[in-house]
């Protein structure tokens, strides 16, 4: 049974789109998902489902959140196997001069059009750096993510795909929370 990580964008930020994690877990369980776990208040949910279609699972979650909480939410869904690959492939994590607390990963809801990746060349965020992965973008922000121009909105505009960003600590914690035999 596949293990997924759902990353909800924009919940529990500045008192808007508030969802208690206990309620969020209950919503996921009501969808028939199993072994539901959350990590921190920003909407990271690990769960199992017999469903094999990521698009179908994401739609079920979006519809349930709208029904249960009354507002729409963007969702990025990734399998435990793909999350492990994201962690292993981070090109910045291997560099000694990089402060891991300044690393982030922007996850894309779906692969952008091949031509859209070219749009990223126009995006400059000096001194920040980014490198595109498969369905993720690795970001290094030496002055902190709060000051970067490399935001979800910027990537969404350039790639025409929904996105959400997690700091490197959260990405690693989610990876650890997935059982090794699930990856």
Residue frames as a rotation matrix with the C-alpha (Angstrom) as fourth column:
UNK 1
0.588 0.809 0.000 0.00
0.809 -0.588 0.000 0.00
0.000 0.000 -1.000 0.00
UNK 2
-0.057 -0.673 0.738 1.61
0.597 -0.615 -0.515 3.29
0.800 0.412 0.437 -1.09
UNK 3
0.139 0.000 -0.990 2.72
0.882 -0.454 0.124 5.81
-0.450 -0.891 -0.063 1.53
UNK 4
0.196 0.020 0.980 2.15
0.666 -0.737 -0.118 9.44
0.720 0.676 -0.158 0.63
UNK 5
-0.509 -0.245 -0.825 3.17
0.725 -0.638 -0.258 12.74
-0.463 -0.730 0.503 2.14
UNK 6
0.356 0.652 0.670 0.64
0.820 -0.561 0.111 15.53
0.448 0.510 -0.734 1.60
UNK 7
-0.669 -0.542 -0.508 1.97
0.692 -0.704 -0.160 19.06
-0.271 -0.459 0.846 2.00
UNK 8
0.428 0.889 0.163 -0.74
0.904 -0.421 -0.080 21.67
-0.002 0.182 -0.983 2.34
UNK 9
-0.578 -0.663 0.476 0.10
0.690 -0.709 -0.150 25.19
0.437 0.242 0.867 1.30
UNK 10
-0.645 0.165 0.746 -0.79
-0.127 -0.986 0.108 28.23
0.754 -0.025 0.657 3.33
UNK 11
0.490 0.810 -0.321 -2.58
0.296 0.192 0.936 26.78
0.820 -0.553 -0.146 6.33
UNK 12
0.714 -0.103 -0.693 -2.05
0.695 -0.022 0.719 28.14
-0.089 -0.994 0.056 9.85
UNK 13
-0.453 -0.834 0.314 -0.17
0.858 -0.504 -0.101 31.19
0.243 0.224 0.944 8.55
UNK 14
-0.969 -0.015 0.247 -0.83
-0.041 -0.975 -0.220 34.49
0.245 -0.223 0.944 10.32
UNK 15
-0.679 0.721 0.139 -4.07
-0.180 0.020 -0.983 33.19
-0.712 -0.693 0.116 11.77
UNK 16
0.010 0.675 -0.738 -5.56
-0.973 -0.163 -0.162 32.39
-0.230 0.720 0.655 8.37
UNK 17
0.311 0.236 -0.921 -6.83
-0.610 0.793 -0.003 29.06
0.729 0.562 0.390 7.09
UNK 18
-0.402 -0.458 0.793 -6.51
-0.916 0.197 -0.350 27.57
0.004 -0.867 -0.499 10.55
UNK 19
0.538 0.477 -0.695 -6.70
-0.409 0.869 0.280 23.80
0.737 0.133 0.663 10.89
UNK 20
0.275 -0.408 0.870 -5.85
-0.882 0.253 0.397 21.91
-0.382 -0.877 -0.290 14.05
UNK 21
-0.567 -0.613 -0.550 -3.72
-0.789 0.597 0.147 18.87
0.238 0.518 -0.822 13.26
UNK 22
-0.776 0.369 0.511 -6.09
-0.048 0.774 -0.632 16.59
-0.628 -0.515 -0.583 15.18
UNK 23
0.293 0.930 -0.221 -8.94
-0.267 -0.142 -0.953 17.72
-0.918 0.338 0.207 12.92
UNK 24
0.121 -0.338 -0.933 -6.78
-0.991 -0.097 -0.093 17.35
-0.059 0.936 -0.347 9.83
UNK 25
-0.891 -0.445 0.091 -5.90
-0.447 0.894 -0.003 13.78
-0.080 -0.043 -0.996 10.81
UNK 26
-0.370 0.843 0.391 -9.59
0.055 0.440 -0.896 13.04
-0.927 -0.311 -0.209 11.34
UNK 27
0.432 0.510 -0.744 -10.39
-0.677 -0.362 -0.641 14.35
-0.596 0.781 0.189 7.85
UNK 28
-0.328 -0.643 -0.692 -7.74
-0.922 0.379 0.085 12.11
0.207 0.666 -0.717 6.31
UNK 29
-0.921 0.022 0.388 -8.99
-0.146 0.906 -0.397 9.12
-0.360 -0.423 -0.831 8.29
UNK 30
0.018 1.000 -0.016 -12.56
-0.226 -0.011 -0.974 9.85
-0.974 0.021 0.226 7.13
UNK 31
0.277 -0.004 -0.961 -11.28
-0.954 -0.116 -0.275 9.43
-0.111 0.993 -0.036 3.56
UNK 32
0.992 0.128 0.001 -10.24
-0.128 0.991 -0.042 5.87
-0.007 0.041 0.999 4.46
UNK 33
0.271 -0.961 -0.054 -6.52
-0.411 -0.064 -0.910 6.66
0.871 0.269 -0.412 4.69
UNK 34
0.879 0.005 -0.476 -4.55
0.357 0.656 0.665 4.61
0.316 -0.755 0.575 7.20
UNK 35
0.188 -0.857 -0.479 -1.64
0.974 0.101 0.201 5.23
-0.124 -0.505 0.854 9.58
UNK 36
0.536 0.121 0.836 -2.25
0.422 -0.896 -0.141 9.00
0.732 0.428 -0.531 9.39
UNK 37
0.133 -0.561 -0.817 0.45
0.925 -0.226 0.306 11.13
-0.357 -0.796 0.489 11.05
UNK 38
0.870 0.070 0.489 1.05
0.273 -0.893 -0.358 14.87
0.411 0.445 -0.795 10.99
UNK 39
-0.085 -0.913 -0.400 4.22
0.996 -0.091 -0.006 16.85
-0.031 -0.399 0.917 11.52
UNK 40
-0.851 -0.235 -0.469 4.13
0.372 -0.901 -0.223 20.41
-0.370 -0.365 0.855 12.87
UNK 41
-0.095 0.923 -0.374 1.27
0.322 -0.326 -0.889 22.85
-0.942 -0.205 -0.266 12.29
UNK 42
-0.406 -0.133 -0.904 2.07
-0.611 -0.696 0.377 23.72
-0.680 0.705 0.202 8.67
UNK 43
0.549 0.817 -0.175 0.11
-0.682 0.317 -0.660 20.85
-0.484 0.481 0.731 7.14
UNK 44
-0.432 -0.663 -0.611 2.41
-0.835 0.550 -0.007 17.89
0.341 0.507 -0.791 6.58
UNK 45
0.375 0.676 0.635 0.51
-0.802 0.580 -0.144 14.60
-0.465 -0.455 0.759 6.58
UNK 46
-0.749 -0.565 -0.346 1.89
-0.654 0.714 0.249 11.09
0.106 0.413 -0.904 6.12
UNK 47
0.114 0.851 0.512 -0.62
-0.720 0.426 -0.548 8.36
-0.685 -0.306 0.661 5.31
UNK 48
-0.902 -0.268 0.337 -1.26
-0.013 0.800 0.600 5.07
-0.431 0.537 -0.725 3.51
UNK 49
0.121 0.960 -0.251 -3.89
-0.687 -0.101 -0.719 4.44
-0.716 0.260 0.648 0.90
UNK 50
-0.051 -0.049 0.998 -4.74
0.452 0.890 0.067 1.71
-0.891 0.454 -0.023 -1.57
UNK 51
0.912 0.389 -0.128 -5.26
0.104 -0.520 -0.848 4.44
-0.397 0.760 -0.515 -4.18
UNK 52
0.065 -0.936 0.345 -2.48
0.824 0.246 0.511 4.57
-0.563 0.251 0.787 -6.75
UNK 53
0.132 0.045 0.990 -3.44
0.804 -0.590 -0.080 7.76
0.580 0.806 -0.114 -8.55
UNK 54
-0.664 -0.467 -0.584 -1.79
0.725 -0.593 -0.350 10.80
-0.183 -0.656 0.733 -6.99
UNK 55
-0.882 0.364 0.301 -4.14
-0.159 -0.829 0.536 13.13
0.445 0.425 0.788 -8.88
UNK 56
0.039 0.949 -0.312 -7.20
0.131 0.305 0.943 11.30
0.991 -0.078 -0.112 -7.56
UNK 57
0.019 -0.116 -0.993 -5.87
0.972 0.233 -0.009 11.26
0.233 -0.965 0.117 -3.98
UNK 58
-0.901 -0.400 -0.167 -5.02
0.426 -0.888 -0.175 14.99
-0.078 -0.229 0.970 -4.11
UNK 59
-0.580 0.764 0.284 -8.52
-0.246 -0.496 0.833 15.80
0.777 0.413 0.476 -5.39
UNK 60
0.213 0.652 -0.728 -10.11
0.567 0.524 0.635 13.75
0.795 -0.548 -0.258 -2.60
UNK 61
-0.323 -0.438 -0.839 -8.05
0.942 -0.232 -0.242 15.67
-0.089 -0.868 0.488 -0.02
UNK 62
-0.982 -0.046 0.185 -8.81
0.085 -0.974 0.210 19.09
0.171 0.222 0.960 -1.55
UNK 63
-0.249 0.968 0.042 -12.53
-0.103 -0.069 0.992 18.32
0.963 0.243 0.117 -1.66
UNK 64
0.221 0.309 -0.925 -12.54
0.798 0.488 0.354 17.03
0.561 -0.816 -0.139 1.94
UNK 65
-0.652 -0.521 -0.551 -10.68
0.742 -0.589 -0.321 20.06
-0.157 -0.617 0.771 3.30
UNK 66
-0.848 0.415 0.329 -13.08
-0.189 -0.818 0.543 22.40
0.495 0.399 0.772 1.51
UNK 67
0.083 0.937 -0.340 -16.03
0.106 0.331 0.938 20.48
0.991 -0.113 -0.072 2.96
UNK 68
0.244 -0.013 -0.970 -14.63
0.890 0.400 0.219 20.15
0.385 -0.917 0.109 6.50
UNK 69
-0.309 -0.539 -0.783 -12.95
0.831 -0.553 0.052 23.55
-0.462 -0.635 0.619 6.90
UNK 70
0.598 0.776 -0.199 -14.65
0.572 -0.588 -0.572 25.80
-0.561 0.228 -0.796 4.37
UNK 71
0.545 -0.440 -0.713 -11.69
-0.615 -0.788 0.017 26.98
-0.570 0.430 -0.701 2.31
UNK 72
0.959 -0.241 -0.150 -9.64
0.029 0.610 -0.792 25.71
0.283 0.755 0.592 -0.63
UNK 73
0.476 -0.865 0.159 -6.06
-0.445 -0.081 0.892 24.58
-0.759 -0.495 -0.424 -0.15
UNK 74
0.467 -0.465 -0.752 -3.31
-0.749 0.246 -0.616 23.75
0.471 0.851 -0.233 -2.62
UNK 75
0.703 -0.205 0.681 -1.85
-0.346 0.738 0.579 20.32
-0.622 -0.643 0.447 -2.02
UNK 76
0.066 -0.724 -0.687 1.40
-0.904 0.248 -0.348 18.78
0.422 0.644 -0.638 -3.14
UNK 77
0.828 0.253 0.501 1.44
-0.432 0.856 0.282 15.03
-0.358 -0.450 0.818 -2.88
UNK 78
0.019 -0.876 -0.482 4.64
-0.899 0.196 -0.391 12.99
0.437 0.441 -0.784 -2.97
UNK 79
0.799 0.196 -0.569 5.29
-0.022 0.954 0.298 9.31
0.601 -0.226 0.766 -2.40
UNK 80
0.831 -0.528 0.177 7.66
-0.193 0.025 0.981 8.19
-0.522 -0.849 -0.081 0.33
UNK 81
0.363 -0.715 0.598 9.99
0.825 0.544 0.150 6.80
-0.433 0.439 0.787 -2.36
UNK 82
0.383 -0.183 0.905 10.10
0.645 -0.648 -0.404 10.11
0.661 0.739 -0.130 -4.19
UNK 83
0.932 -0.068 0.355 10.71
-0.286 -0.741 0.608 12.01
0.222 -0.668 -0.710 -0.94
UNK 84
0.629 -0.750 0.205 13.72
0.294 0.473 0.830 9.78
-0.720 -0.462 0.518 -0.24
UNK 85
0.200 -0.534 0.822 15.08
0.978 0.059 -0.200 10.64
0.059 0.844 0.534 -3.71
UNK 86
0.725 0.112 0.680 14.59
0.166 -0.986 -0.015 14.37
0.668 0.124 -0.733 -3.06
UNK 87
0.902 -0.403 0.157 16.68
-0.262 -0.221 0.939 14.08
-0.344 -0.888 -0.305 0.12
UNK 88
0.388 -0.786 0.482 19.42
0.587 0.614 0.528 12.06
-0.710 0.078 0.699 -1.60
UNK 89
0.196 -0.275 0.941 19.64
0.960 -0.140 -0.241 14.38
0.198 0.951 0.237 -4.63
UNK 90
0.953 0.209 -0.220 19.90
0.254 -0.946 0.203 17.77
-0.166 -0.249 -0.954 -2.86
UNK 91
0.425 -0.844 0.327 23.00
0.623 0.012 -0.782 19.27
0.656 0.536 0.531 -4.52
UNK 92
0.276 -0.303 0.912 23.43
-0.464 -0.873 -0.149 21.96
0.842 -0.383 -0.381 -1.85
UNK 93
0.911 0.168 0.377 23.43
-0.413 0.348 0.842 19.49
0.010 -0.923 0.386 1.06
UNK 94
0.761 -0.648 0.021 26.70
0.646 0.756 -0.109 17.99
0.055 0.097 0.994 -0.19
UNK 95
0.215 -0.690 0.692 28.61
0.255 -0.644 -0.721 21.29
0.943 0.332 0.037 -0.14
UNK 96
-0.188 -0.407 -0.894 30.65
0.940 0.190 -0.284 22.01
0.286 -0.894 0.346 2.98
UNK 97
-0.959 -0.280 0.049 30.24
0.261 -0.934 -0.243 25.82
0.114 -0.221 0.969 2.88
UNK 98
-0.342 0.918 0.202 26.44
-0.152 -0.267 0.952 25.56
0.927 0.295 0.231 2.98
UNK 99
-0.867 0.200 0.456 24.52
-0.475 -0.060 -0.878 26.18
-0.148 -0.978 0.147 6.22
UNK 100
-0.831 0.549 -0.092 21.79
0.457 0.767 0.451 23.47
0.318 0.333 -0.888 6.27
UNK 101
-0.324 0.746 -0.581 19.46
0.668 -0.255 -0.699 25.80
-0.671 -0.615 -0.416 8.18
UNK 102
-0.299 0.158 -0.941 19.34
-0.466 -0.885 -0.001 27.98
-0.833 0.439 0.338 5.05
UNK 103
-0.992 -0.048 -0.119 18.28
-0.126 0.538 0.834 25.14
0.023 0.842 -0.539 2.73
UNK 104
-0.159 0.984 0.074 14.72
-0.529 -0.022 -0.848 24.70
-0.833 -0.174 0.524 1.43
UNK 105
-0.923 0.006 0.384 12.91
0.311 0.599 0.738 22.58
-0.226 0.801 -0.554 -1.10
UNK 106
-0.328 0.849 -0.415 10.02
-0.797 -0.484 -0.360 23.84
-0.507 0.213 0.835 -3.19
UNK 107
-0.704 0.209 0.679 7.79
0.319 0.947 0.039 20.93
-0.635 0.244 -0.733 -4.15
UNK 108
-0.733 0.442 -0.517 5.73
-0.679 -0.513 0.525 21.20
-0.033 0.736 0.676 -7.33
UNK 109
0.009 0.857 0.515 2.22
-0.632 0.404 -0.661 19.72
-0.775 -0.320 0.545 -7.52
UNK 110
0.799 0.174 0.576 2.98
0.303 0.711 -0.635 18.31
-0.520 0.681 0.515 -10.96
UNK 111
-0.277 -0.928 0.247 5.83
0.749 -0.047 0.661 18.36
-0.602 0.368 0.709 -13.43
UNK 112
0.203 0.313 -0.928 5.85
-0.272 -0.892 -0.361 21.67
-0.941 0.325 -0.096 -15.32
UNK 113
0.986 0.101 0.134 5.93
0.111 0.207 -0.972 21.75
-0.126 0.973 0.193 -19.09
UNK 114
0.284 -0.950 0.131 9.48
0.924 0.308 0.226 21.21
-0.255 0.057 0.965 -20.36
UNK 115
-0.035 -0.273 0.961 9.45
0.638 -0.747 -0.189 24.66
0.769 0.607 0.201 -21.91
UNK 116
0.845 0.440 0.306 8.46
0.051 -0.635 0.771 26.23
0.533 -0.636 -0.558 -18.57
UNK 117
0.603 -0.688 -0.403 11.76
0.727 0.265 0.634 25.23
-0.329 -0.675 0.660 -16.95
UNK 118
-0.217 -0.700 0.680 13.44
0.892 -0.425 -0.153 27.70
0.396 0.573 0.717 -19.32
UNK 119
0.522 0.517 0.679 11.46
0.209 -0.849 0.485 30.51
0.827 -0.111 -0.551 -17.66
UNK 120
0.858 -0.181 -0.481 13.48
0.496 0.044 0.867 30.01
-0.135 -0.983 0.127 -14.48
UNK 121
-0.103 -0.952 0.288 16.56
0.978 -0.150 -0.147 31.47
0.183 0.266 0.946 -16.17
UNK 122
-0.091 0.156 0.984 14.93
0.230 -0.958 0.173 34.89
0.969 0.242 0.052 -15.85
UNK 123
0.887 0.461 0.026 14.48
0.047 -0.147 0.988 34.45
0.460 -0.875 -0.153 -12.11
UNK 124
-0.206 -0.978 -0.017 17.40
0.265 -0.039 -0.964 35.88
0.942 -0.203 0.267 -10.19
UNK 125
0.844 0.534 -0.045 17.51
0.161 -0.174 0.971 36.00
0.511 -0.828 -0.233 -6.44
UNK 126
-0.105 -0.993 -0.062 21.13
0.415 0.013 -0.910 36.89
0.904 -0.121 0.410 -5.70
UNK 127
-0.370 -0.929 -0.025 22.66
-0.927 0.371 -0.050 36.01
0.056 0.004 -0.998 -3.27
UNK 128
0.170 0.518 0.839 20.13
-0.523 0.769 -0.369 33.16
-0.836 -0.376 0.401 -3.13
UNK 129
-0.716 -0.435 -0.547 20.64
-0.698 0.405 0.591 30.16
-0.036 0.804 -0.593 -5.37
UNK 130
0.296 0.789 0.539 18.34
-0.603 0.592 -0.535 27.49
-0.741 -0.167 0.651 -6.75
UNK 131
-0.825 -0.456 -0.334 18.68
-0.556 0.543 0.629 24.32
-0.106 0.705 -0.702 -8.76
UNK 132
0.197 0.956 -0.217 15.81
-0.980 0.200 -0.009 22.53
0.035 0.215 0.976 -10.44
UNK 133
-0.654 -0.270 0.707 15.26
-0.360 0.933 0.023 18.86
-0.665 -0.240 -0.707 -9.76
UNK 134
-0.892 0.383 0.239 12.63
0.440 0.619 0.650 16.62
0.102 0.685 -0.721 -11.31
UNK 135
0.114 0.958 0.265 9.49
0.533 -0.284 0.797 17.93
0.838 0.050 -0.543 -9.59
UNK 136
0.716 -0.007 -0.698 11.24
0.653 -0.350 0.672 20.00
-0.249 -0.937 -0.246 -6.96
UNK 137
0.483 -0.598 0.640 13.50
0.096 -0.691 -0.717 23.03
0.871 0.407 -0.276 -6.70
UNK 138
0.278 -0.513 -0.812 16.37
0.958 0.213 0.194 23.13
0.073 -0.831 0.551 -4.23
UNK 139
0.644 0.033 0.764 16.94
0.118 -0.991 -0.057 26.56
0.756 0.127 -0.642 -2.71
UNK 140
-0.089 -0.686 -0.722 19.79
0.989 0.027 -0.147 28.03
0.121 -0.727 0.676 -0.70
UNK 141
0.586 0.380 0.716 19.00
0.271 -0.924 0.268 31.37
0.764 0.037 -0.644 1.01
UNK 142
-0.347 -0.847 -0.402 22.03
0.696 0.055 -0.716 32.61
0.629 -0.528 0.571 2.99
UNK 143
-0.877 0.062 0.476 20.05
-0.280 -0.872 -0.403 35.60
0.390 -0.486 0.782 4.37
UNK 144
-0.731 0.632 0.257 17.00
0.001 0.378 -0.926 33.45
-0.682 -0.676 -0.277 5.17
UNK 145
-0.631 0.539 0.557 13.91
0.776 0.429 0.463 32.34
0.010 0.724 -0.689 3.28
UNK 146
0.274 0.802 -0.531 11.86
0.789 -0.503 -0.353 35.29
-0.550 -0.322 -0.771 4.54
UNK 147
0.140 -0.315 -0.939 14.01
-0.203 -0.937 0.284 37.65
-0.969 0.151 -0.195 2.48
UNK 148
-0.721 -0.530 0.446 14.27
0.257 0.393 0.883 35.73
-0.644 0.751 -0.147 -0.77
UNK 149
-0.270 0.594 -0.758 12.61
-0.885 -0.464 -0.049 36.50
-0.380 0.657 0.651 -4.09
UNK 150
-0.749 -0.082 -0.658 12.57
-0.416 0.831 0.370 32.73
0.516 0.551 -0.656 -4.71
UNK 151
-0.571 0.631 0.525 9.10
-0.643 0.055 -0.764 32.26
-0.511 -0.774 0.374 -3.26
UNK 152
-0.437 0.556 0.707 6.28
0.492 0.806 -0.331 29.84
-0.753 0.203 -0.625 -4.00
UNK 153
0.567 0.740 -0.363 4.50
0.149 -0.526 -0.838 32.60
-0.810 0.420 -0.408 -5.88
UNK 154
0.086 -0.618 -0.782 7.53
-0.831 -0.477 0.286 33.35
-0.550 0.625 -0.554 -8.07
UNK 155
-0.859 -0.433 0.274 7.97
-0.250 0.821 0.513 29.70
-0.447 0.372 -0.813 -9.00
UNK 156
-0.160 0.889 0.428 4.25
0.553 0.440 -0.708 29.23
-0.818 0.124 -0.562 -9.60
UNK 157
0.570 0.348 -0.744 4.18
-0.283 -0.767 -0.576 32.24
-0.771 0.539 -0.338 -11.90
UNK 158
-0.200 -0.777 -0.597 7.21
-0.895 -0.103 0.433 31.06
-0.398 0.621 -0.675 -13.88
UNK 159
-0.954 -0.286 0.084 6.22
-0.249 0.920 0.304 27.39
-0.164 0.269 -0.949 -14.12
UNK 160
-0.266 0.948 -0.174 2.39
-0.856 -0.149 0.495 27.58
0.443 0.281 0.851 -14.08
UNK 161
-0.048 0.177 -0.983 2.26
0.276 0.948 0.157 24.85
0.960 -0.264 -0.095 -11.41
UNK 162
0.829 0.362 0.427 1.17
-0.322 -0.315 0.893 24.95
0.458 -0.877 -0.145 -7.75
UNK 163
-0.096 -0.940 -0.329 4.08
0.176 0.309 -0.935 24.84
0.980 -0.147 0.135 -5.30
UNK 164
0.940 0.226 0.257 4.85
-0.195 -0.261 0.945 24.70
0.281 -0.938 -0.201 -1.60
UNK 165
0.059 -0.998 0.018 8.16
-0.320 -0.036 -0.947 25.05
0.946 0.051 -0.321 0.20
UNK 166
0.976 0.100 -0.193 9.55
0.140 0.388 0.911 23.24
0.166 -0.916 0.365 3.23
UNK 167
0.417 -0.882 0.221 12.79
-0.908 -0.413 0.066 23.93
0.034 -0.229 -0.973 5.07
UNK 168
-0.137 -0.603 -0.786 15.48
-0.575 0.695 -0.433 21.26
0.807 0.392 -0.442 4.95
UNK 169
-0.868 -0.138 0.476 14.90
-0.491 0.377 -0.785 20.24
-0.071 -0.916 -0.396 8.58
UNK 170
0.034 0.972 0.233 11.24
-0.730 0.183 -0.658 19.51
-0.682 -0.148 0.716 7.85
UNK 171
0.435 0.069 -0.898 12.08
-0.818 0.446 -0.363 17.62
0.375 0.892 0.251 4.65
UNK 172
-0.558 -0.737 -0.381 14.50
-0.458 0.657 -0.599 15.42
0.691 -0.160 -0.705 6.56
UNK 173
-0.727 0.351 0.591 12.07
-0.543 0.233 -0.806 14.89
-0.421 -0.907 0.021 9.44
UNK 174
0.386 0.895 -0.224 9.31
-0.842 0.243 -0.481 13.81
-0.377 0.374 0.848 7.05
UNK 175
0.170 -0.437 -0.883 11.79
-0.679 0.598 -0.427 11.45
0.714 0.672 -0.195 5.41
UNK 176
-0.843 -0.521 0.130 12.68
-0.421 0.491 -0.762 9.97
0.333 -0.698 -0.634 8.81
UNK 177
-0.373 0.791 0.485 9.01
-0.744 0.058 -0.666 9.56
-0.555 -0.609 0.567 9.74
UNK 178
0.563 0.484 -0.670 8.46
-0.799 0.527 -0.290 7.27
0.213 0.698 0.684 6.77
UNK 179
0.617 -0.314 0.721 9.42
-0.248 0.792 0.557 3.73
-0.747 -0.523 0.411 7.68
UNK 180
-0.377 -0.867 -0.326 12.52
-0.643 -0.009 0.766 2.52
-0.667 0.498 -0.554 5.80
UNK 181
-0.701 0.121 0.703 10.54
0.412 0.873 0.260 -0.35
-0.582 0.472 -0.662 4.25
UNK 182
0.451 0.886 -0.107 8.06
0.471 -0.338 -0.815 2.21
-0.758 0.317 -0.570 2.88
UNK 183
0.318 -0.412 -0.854 10.74
-0.628 -0.766 0.136 3.99
-0.710 0.493 -0.503 0.88
